Amino acid sequence: MTTALITGSTAGIGAAFARRLAADGHNLVLVARDAKRLGEQATELHDRHGIEAEVLSADLATDAGIEAVAARLGDRKNPVDLLVNNAGFGNKGRYLDVSMADELRMLKVHCEAVLRLTSAATEAMRERRRGGVVNVASVAAFVPRGTYGASKAWVVQFTQGAAKDLAGSGVRLMALAPGFVRTEFHERAGMGTDNIPNWMWLDADKLVAAALADLARGKSLSIPDPRYKALMGVVKVTPRSLLGGISSKTGRKYGPQ
């Protein structure tokens, strides 16, 4: 049986990955900050699907947390075959309204942790000539909108560049760029969601199914819904000066900063 490690596994997209991979028969390493929720999740998935679910409580906004997860990814005796870098969060407020400490914490989780964990995983995977990494980004990566969008743009560019460098190694890397997903994300950031149109919401389980299908096809970028693919097509042909104004207004109305 193969093993998948998922960061931010106890809620949202991470929990959907855990459910799907467990149902498919993969053993899991579940990573999050809340040890109690991790234990409950591991027990439920083990009892329901008969897989082994290991828990690792770690805060990826700290060096100690990143190092603990990197060490698990580098364990050659108990290899990880799939890494899902899903941990992340949003800050409520416009640029300069958010504290520098919170901005740096976001970059630590979204960028530094993704870099270090991807590197730890792919080094071990390349030795075995097989494995995969899914780095969860966002469609916010494709519009000029604050630190959140900038950090997710870095995830997309880094992942696609690394995928090219590792082509032919047996290791697949893919950036996943979803739109609005019904999770705890907005609630944790203190953002209201009542003004987000129903058509913009995605189902986490369907999103994960589409993402895993794209990974199997060898894609380095997955935008797992026709609605958002169409929107990103419009974004590509919209002048950046106009796009900046539009994304600023919609970002203040709908999304993280």
C-alpha positions in Angstrom: 0.0 0.0 0.0 1.2 3.5 -0.8 1.3 6.3 1.7 0.2 9.9 1.3 1.1 12.8 3.6 -1.4 15.7 3.8 -0.8 19.0 5.5 -3.8 20.9 6.8 -5.6 17.5 6.8 -8.4 18.1 9.4 -10.6 20.5 7.4 -11.6 21.6 3.9 -9.6 20.5 0.9 -7.1 18.6 3.1 -9.9 16.6 4.7 -11.4 15.8 1.3 -8.0 14.5 0.1 -7.8 12.4 3.2 -11.2 10.9 2.7 -10.6 10.1 -1.0 -7.2 8.7 -0.6 -8.2 6.5 2.4 -11.2 5.3 0.4 -8.8 4.4 -2.4 -6.7 2.3 0.0 -3.8 4.6 0.7 -2.2 4.8 4.2 -2.0 8.3 5.5 0.2 10.7 7.4 -2.1 13.4 8.7 -0.5 16.8 9.5 -2.2 19.7 11.3 -1.8 21.8 14.4 -4.7 20.4 16.4 -3.6 17.1 17.9 -7.1 16.3 19.2 -8.7 16.7 15.8 -5.9 14.8 14.1 -6.5 11.8 16.5 -10.3 11.9 15.8 -9.7 12.0 12.0 -7.2 9.2 12.1 -9.5 6.9 14.1 -12.4 7.6 11.8 -10.5 6.9 8.6 -8.9 3.8 10.0 -12.2 2.4 11.2 -14.1 3.2 8.0 -11.5 2.2 5.4 -9.1 -0.1 7.3 -6.0 2.0 6.4 -3.2 3.0 8.7 -3.4 6.7 9.6 -0.4 8.2 11.3 -0.7 11.7 12.9 1.9 14.4 13.1 1.0 17.6 15.0 3.0 20.5 13.5 2.7 24.2 13.0 4.1 25.0 9.6 4.5 28.7 10.5 7.5 27.6 12.6 10.9 26.1 11.7 10.4 23.3 14.2 7.1 22.3 12.5 8.5 22.4 9.0 11.5 20.4 10.1 9.4 17.7 11.8 7.3 17.2 8.6 10.4 17.3 6.3 12.0 14.6 8.5 9.0 12.4 8.0 9.0 13.0 4.3 12.7 12.0 4.1 12.2 8.7 6.0 13.5 6.1 3.5 12.3 3.2 5.7 8.7 4.5 5.7 8.4 6.3 2.3 5.8 8.8 1.4 4.5 8.3 -2.2 2.3 11.4 -2.4 2.6 14.8 -0.7 -0.3 17.2 -0.6 0.8 20.6 0.6 -2.6 22.0 1.5 -2.0 24.0 4.7 -2.8 27.6 4.3 -4.9 30.6 5.5 -6.1 34.0 4.6 -5.8 37.4 6.4 -8.7 39.8 6.6 -7.9 43.3 5.6 -6.1 45.3 2.9 -2.4 45.8 2.5 -1.0 47.7 5.5 -4.1 46.9 7.5 -2.7 43.5 8.1 0.2 43.3 10.6 3.7 42.5 9.2 3.8 39.5 11.6 0.7 38.0 9.9 2.0 38.8 6.4 5.3 37.0 7.2 3.5 34.1 8.8 1.5 33.6 5.6 4.7 33.6 3.4 6.2 31.1 5.8 3.3 28.7 5.4 2.5 29.3 1.8 6.0 29.6 0.3 8.8 28.5 2.6 7.0 25.4 4.0 5.9 24.4 0.5 9.5 24.8 -0.8 11.1 22.8 2.0 8.5 20.1 2.2 8.4 19.6 -1.6 12.2 19.4 -1.7 12.3 16.8 1.1 9.7 14.7 -0.5 11.0 14.9 -4.1 14.6 14.0 -3.1 13.4 10.8 -1.6 10.9 10.1 -4.5 13.6 10.7 -7.1 15.7 8.0 -5.6 12.8 5.5 -5.9 11.9 7.0 -9.3 8.2 7.4 -8.4 6.0 9.7 -6.4 3.9 12.8 -6.7 3.4 16.2 -5.1 0.2 18.3 -5.2 0.8 21.9 -4.0 -2.5 23.7 -3.3 -2.6 27.2 -4.8 -5.7 29.2 -5.8 -7.1 31.0 -8.8 -6.1 34.1 -6.8 -2.6 33.3 -8.2 -3.6 34.7 -11.6 -4.8 38.1 -10.5 -2.9 41.0 -8.8 -4.4 40.9 -5.4 -2.3 41.3 -2.3 -0.1 38.9 -0.3 -2.4 35.9 -0.6 -2.6 36.0 -4.4 1.2 36.7 -4.6 2.0 33.8 -2.4 -0.2 31.5 -4.4 1.3 32.8 -7.6 4.7 31.7 -6.2 3.3 28.2 -5.5 2.1 27.9 -9.2 5.4 29.2 -10.7 7.6 27.1 -8.3 5.6 23.9 -8.9 5.5 24.2 -12.7 9.2 25.0 -12.8 10.1 22.1 -10.5 7.9 19.8 -12.6 9.9 20.6 -15.7 13.2 20.1 -13.9 12.1 16.7 -12.7 10.6 15.5 -16.0 11.6 12.0 -16.7 12.5 11.3 -13.1 9.3 9.4 -12.3 8.2 12.2 -9.9 5.1 14.3 -10.8 4.4 17.8 -9.4 1.2 19.7 -9.9 -0.2 23.0 -8.6 -3.9 22.9 -7.8 -5.7 26.2 -8.3 -9.3 26.0 -7.0 -11.8 28.8 -6.6 -14.2 29.3 -3.7 -14.6 26.0 -1.8 -17.0 25.4 1.1 -14.6 24.9 3.9 -13.6 26.6 7.2 -11.2 28.9 5.3 -13.3 32.0 5.4 -14.7 31.5 8.8 -11.2 31.1 10.3 -10.1 34.4 8.6 -13.2 36.2 9.9 -14.6 36.7 6.4 -18.3 36.7 5.6 -19.4 34.6 2.7 -23.1 35.6 2.3 -22.3 37.9 -0.6 -20.5 35.2 -2.7 -22.7 33.9 -5.5 -23.8 30.3 -5.3 -22.4 29.5 -8.7 -18.8 30.4 -7.5 -18.8 27.7 -4.9 -17.1 24.3 -5.5 -17.6 21.0 -3.7 -14.3 19.8 -2.0 -14.8 16.1 -2.8 -15.5 16.8 -6.5 -12.5 19.1 -6.6 -10.2 16.4 -5.2 -11.4 13.8 -7.6 -10.7 16.2 -10.5 -7.3 17.1 -9.1 -6.2 13.5 -8.7 -7.4 12.7 -12.3 -5.3 15.7 -13.5 -2.2 14.4 -11.6 -2.6 11.0 -13.1 -2.7 12.6 -16.6 0.6 14.3 -15.8 -0.6 17.9 -15.7 1.5 20.5 -13.8 -1.5 22.8 -13.2 -5.0 21.8 -12.4 -7.9 24.3 -12.4 -10.6 21.7 -11.6 -13.8 23.2 -12.8 -15.1 24.5 -16.2 -16.5 27.7 -14.6 -13.1 28.7 -13.3 -11.3 27.6 -16.4 -13.5 29.9 -18.3 -12.8 32.8 -15.9 -9.1 32.3 -16.1 -9.4 32.3 -19.9 -10.9 35.8 -19.6 -8.2 36.8 -17.1 -5.5 35.9 -19.6 -6.8 38.3 -22.2 -7.7 41.2 -19.9 -5.2 44.1 -19.7 -3.3 44.0 -16.4 -4.1 47.7 -15.6 -7.9 46.9 -15.9 -7.5 43.5 -14.1 -5.8 45.2 -11.2 -8.8 47.4 -10.6 -11.3 44.6 -11.0 -9.4 42.2 -8.7 -9.0 44.9 -6.0 -12.7 45.5 -5.9 -13.7 41.8 -6.0 -11.0 40.9 -3.5 -12.2 43.4 -1.0 -15.8 42.0 -1.5 -15.1 38.3 -1.6 -11.6 37.1 -0.9 -8.5 37.1 1.4 -6.0 39.9 1.2 
